[in-house]
């Protein structure tokens, strides 16, 4: 068990949200009960995740995608009202960390994705900007088709591939989880063979083909499941909490 204020302070010291110019407030977003014994982690603070946390009698939720995004309608109506009403009625704390959770050098989404895919991390995609992703190498080169199959198997999610030839060998890779497809041009400037992110737009297909970089869209949700789990497990060990990651299925 841990006091809410102690956990909030610890998370802010661990993830350093003050170092980022983000699209949302990071840290404690909704205040609940004072003491936390059961922690549920998940990717997005959806209604389904909140209700799953209720069923587990959770004291706190830890997510990557929380609330109060920049430029959103500030009125508390509809879906937003239902979510907040459920959290407040259940006295559940909501902790959310966006870019700080992408960037963390040990628990971050980008580093944790590398562990999942068994990639050797060799550096930052953009020096001085860890939230934009990492670069690394495969332990053994694979063809684009083989690598695509490997991604689908490890992430348990369909992969959309775009690029030159499916038989081309891939040895060097860059990646940025979630909505990081725009960094494919940075991958091209670095001379990387491939780039991984979550989403794909029409223009990214042409960029991949014309720049000679294999692009793999592996799912926004699927690529960002790992950081929040790693932080949750760390908190379980440090504070003796009961932690459970709940994966709300999302095809995007």
C-alpha positions as CSV (number, residue, x, y, z in Angstrom):
1,X,0.0,0.0,0.0
2,X,1.1,3.5,-0.8
3,X,-0.3,7.0,-0.2
4,X,-1.6,8.7,-3.3
5,X,0.7,11.7,-2.7
6,X,3.8,9.5,-2.4
7,X,2.9,7.6,-5.5
8,X,2.2,10.8,-7.5
9,X,5.5,12.3,-6.4
10,X,7.4,9.1,-7.2
11,X,6.0,8.8,-10.7
12,X,6.8,12.4,-11.5
13,X,10.3,12.0,-10.3
14,X,10.6,8.7,-12.3
15,X,9.1,10.0,-15.6
16,X,10.1,13.7,-15.4
17,X,7.0,15.2,-17.1
18,X,8.3,18.7,-16.6
19,X,11.0,18.0,-19.2
20,X,8.4,17.7,-22.0
21,X,6.1,20.0,-23.9
22,X,3.2,17.7,-24.2
23,X,-0.4,17.7,-25.7
24,X,-2.0,17.0,-22.3
25,X,-1.3,17.2,-18.6
26,X,0.9,14.4,-17.3
27,X,0.6,12.9,-13.8
28,X,-2.4,12.7,-11.5
29,X,-5.4,13.7,-13.7
30,X,-8.3,12.6,-11.5
31,X,-8.0,12.4,-7.8
32,X,-9.4,9.4,-6.0
33,X,-8.9,7.7,-2.6
34,X,-5.9,8.5,-0.4
35,X,-4.4,5.1,-0.3
36,X,-3.5,2.8,-3.2
37,X,-3.2,-1.0,-2.9
38,X,-4.6,-2.2,-6.2
39,X,-3.3,-0.6,-9.5
40,X,-4.7,-1.3,-12.9
41,X,-2.6,-0.3,-16.0
42,X,-3.9,0.0,-19.5
43,X,-3.2,1.9,-22.7
44,X,-6.2,4.3,-22.8
45,X,-8.6,5.5,-20.0
46,X,-11.6,4.3,-22.0
47,X,-15.0,3.6,-20.4
48,X,-14.3,-0.2,-20.8
49,X,-11.0,0.1,-18.9
50,X,-12.6,2.1,-16.1
51,X,-15.3,-0.5,-15.7
52,X,-12.8,-3.3,-15.7
53,X,-10.9,-1.4,-12.9
54,X,-14.1,-1.1,-11.0
55,X,-14.6,-4.9,-11.2
56,X,-11.1,-5.4,-9.7
57,X,-11.9,-2.9,-6.9
58,X,-8.9,-0.8,-8.1
59,X,-7.6,2.2,-6.2
60,X,-5.8,3.7,-9.2
61,X,-5.5,3.5,-13.0
62,X,-2.2,4.1,-14.8
63,X,-2.5,4.8,-18.5
64,X,-0.6,6.2,-21.5
65,X,-3.6,8.0,-23.0
66,X,-5.6,10.0,-20.4
67,X,-7.7,13.1,-20.7
68,X,-7.8,16.8,-21.2
69,X,-6.0,17.0,-24.6
70,X,-4.9,20.3,-26.1
71,X,-7.6,22.0,-28.2
72,X,-10.4,19.5,-27.2
73,X,-13.8,20.8,-26.1
74,X,-13.4,21.7,-22.4
75,X,-17.1,21.0,-21.6
76,X,-17.8,18.0,-19.5
77,X,-20.6,16.3,-21.4
78,X,-21.3,13.0,-23.2
79,X,-18.5,10.5,-23.2
80,X,-16.2,12.7,-21.1
81,X,-18.9,13.2,-18.5
82,X,-19.6,9.4,-18.3
83,X,-15.9,8.5,-17.9
84,X,-15.3,11.1,-15.2
85,X,-18.6,10.3,-13.4
86,X,-17.6,6.6,-13.2
87,X,-14.1,7.4,-11.9
88,X,-15.3,9.9,-9.3
89,X,-18.2,7.7,-8.1
90,X,-15.7,4.8,-7.7
91,X,-13.1,7.0,-6.0
92,X,-10.4,5.7,-8.5
93,X,-7.3,7.8,-9.1
94,X,-6.2,8.3,-12.7
95,X,-2.5,8.7,-13.5
96,X,-1.6,9.4,-17.2
97,X,1.8,9.9,-18.8
98,X,2.0,10.5,-22.5
99,X,5.4,11.6,-24.0
100,X,7.3,10.9,-20.8
101,X,6.2,7.3,-21.0
102,X,7.2,7.1,-24.7
103,X,10.7,8.5,-23.9
104,X,11.8,6.8,-20.7
105,X,15.2,5.1,-21.2
106,X,14.2,2.0,-19.2
107,X,10.4,1.8,-19.0
108,X,9.4,3.8,-22.1
109,X,7.3,2.5,-24.9
110,X,10.1,2.7,-27.4
111,X,12.6,0.8,-25.3
112,X,10.1,-1.7,-24.2
113,X,9.0,-2.3,-27.9
114,X,12.7,-3.0,-28.7
115,X,12.7,-5.7,-26.0
116,X,9.5,-7.2,-27.3
117,X,11.0,-7.4,-30.8
118,X,14.5,-8.4,-29.7
119,X,16.1,-5.4,-31.3
120,X,19.5,-4.0,-30.2
121,X,19.1,-0.3,-29.4
122,X,22.0,1.7,-30.7
123,X,20.8,5.3,-30.3
124,X,18.1,7.9,-30.5
125,X,16.1,8.5,-33.7
126,X,16.7,12.3,-33.2
127,X,19.5,13.3,-30.8
128,X,18.2,15.2,-27.8
129,X,14.6,14.1,-28.5
130,X,14.1,10.7,-26.9
131,X,10.3,10.8,-27.3
132,X,10.7,10.6,-31.1
133,X,12.0,7.0,-30.9
134,X,15.1,4.9,-31.2
135,X,17.3,3.3,-33.8
136,X,18.8,-0.2,-33.6
137,X,19.7,-3.4,-35.4
138,X,18.3,-6.8,-35.9
139,X,20.5,-9.5,-34.4
140,X,20.4,-11.3,-37.8
141,X,19.2,-9.6,-41.0
142,X,15.9,-10.7,-42.4
143,X,13.9,-10.0,-45.6
144,X,11.2,-7.4,-45.4
145,X,8.6,-10.2,-45.6
146,X,10.3,-12.2,-42.8
147,X,10.5,-9.2,-40.6
148,X,6.8,-8.3,-41.2
149,X,5.8,-11.9,-40.2
150,X,8.0,-11.6,-37.1
151,X,6.3,-8.3,-36.2
152,X,2.8,-9.8,-36.5
153,X,3.8,-12.8,-34.4
154,X,5.4,-10.8,-31.6
155,X,2.8,-8.1,-31.4
156,X,-0.2,-10.3,-32.2
157,X,-1.5,-7.6,-34.5
158,X,-1.9,-7.3,-38.3
159,X,1.0,-5.4,-40.0
160,X,0.7,-3.1,-43.0
161,X,3.9,-3.0,-45.0
162,X,5.0,-0.5,-47.6
163,X,8.4,-0.1,-49.3
164,X,10.7,-1.3,-52.0
165,X,10.9,-5.1,-52.5
166,X,9.7,-7.7,-50.0
167,X,12.9,-9.7,-50.6
168,X,15.1,-6.8,-49.6
169,X,17.3,-7.5,-46.5
170,X,16.7,-5.5,-43.4
171,X,19.5,-5.0,-40.8
172,X,19.0,-1.4,-39.4
173,X,15.7,-0.2,-38.0
174,X,14.2,2.9,-36.5
175,X,11.0,3.1,-34.6
176,X,8.6,5.5,-32.9
177,X,5.5,4.0,-31.2
178,X,2.0,5.2,-31.7
179,X,1.5,8.0,-34.2
180,X,5.1,8.4,-35.2
181,X,4.9,7.7,-39.0
182,X,6.1,11.2,-39.9
183,X,9.6,10.2,-38.7
184,X,10.1,7.9,-41.6
185,X,11.9,10.8,-43.4
186,X,14.3,11.0,-40.5
187,X,14.9,7.2,-40.9
188,X,15.6,7.8,-44.6
189,X,18.1,10.6,-43.7
190,X,19.9,8.2,-41.3
191,X,20.1,5.6,-44.1
192,X,18.1,3.0,-42.1
193,X,16.6,0.0,-43.9
194,X,13.3,0.1,-42.1
195,X,11.0,2.1,-39.9
196,X,8.3,0.9,-37.5
197,X,5.4,2.9,-36.1
198,X,1.7,2.4,-35.3
199,X,-0.3,4.1,-38.0
200,X,-0.1,4.6,-41.8
201,X,-1.5,7.3,-44.1
202,X,-1.7,7.4,-47.9
203,X,1.3,9.6,-48.3
204,X,3.5,7.4,-46.1
205,X,3.3,4.6,-48.7
206,X,4.8,6.8,-51.3
207,X,7.5,8.1,-48.9
208,X,8.5,4.6,-48.1
209,X,8.7,3.6,-51.8
210,X,10.5,6.7,-53.0
211,X,12.9,7.0,-50.1
212,X,13.7,3.2,-50.2
213,X,12.7,2.7,-46.5
214,X,10.6,-0.3,-45.6
215,X,7.7,1.0,-43.4
216,X,5.8,-1.3,-41.0
217,X,2.5,0.0,-39.4
218,X,2.0,-2.3,-36.5
219,X,-0.9,-0.6,-34.7
220,X,-1.0,2.5,-32.4
221,X,-2.4,0.5,-29.5
222,X,-0.3,-2.6,-30.2
223,X,3.0,-0.7,-30.2
224,X,2.1,1.2,-27.0
225,X,1.1,-1.7,-24.7
226,X,4.5,-2.2,-23.1
227,X,5.6,0.9,-21.3
228,X,2.7,1.2,-19.0
229,X,3.0,-2.5,-18.1
230,X,6.7,-2.1,-17.3
231,X,6.0,0.9,-15.0
232,X,3.1,-1.0,-13.3
233,X,5.3,-4.0,-12.7
234,X,8.0,-1.7,-11.3
235,X,5.5,0.0,-8.9
236,X,4.3,-3.5,-7.8
237,X,7.8,-4.4,-6.8
238,X,8.7,-1.1,-5.2
239,X,5.5,-0.5,-3.2
240,X,4.1,-4.0,-2.8
241,X,1.0,-3.1,-4.8
242,X,-1.3,-5.6,-6.6
243,X,-0.9,-4.7,-10.2
244,X,-2.7,-6.0,-13.3
245,X,-2.4,-4.9,-16.9
246,X,-5.8,-5.0,-18.7
247,X,-5.6,-4.9,-22.5
248,X,-8.8,-3.5,-24.0
249,X,-8.8,-4.8,-27.6
250,X,-8.3,-2.1,-30.2
251,X,-7.6,-2.8,-33.9
252,X,-6.2,0.7,-34.6
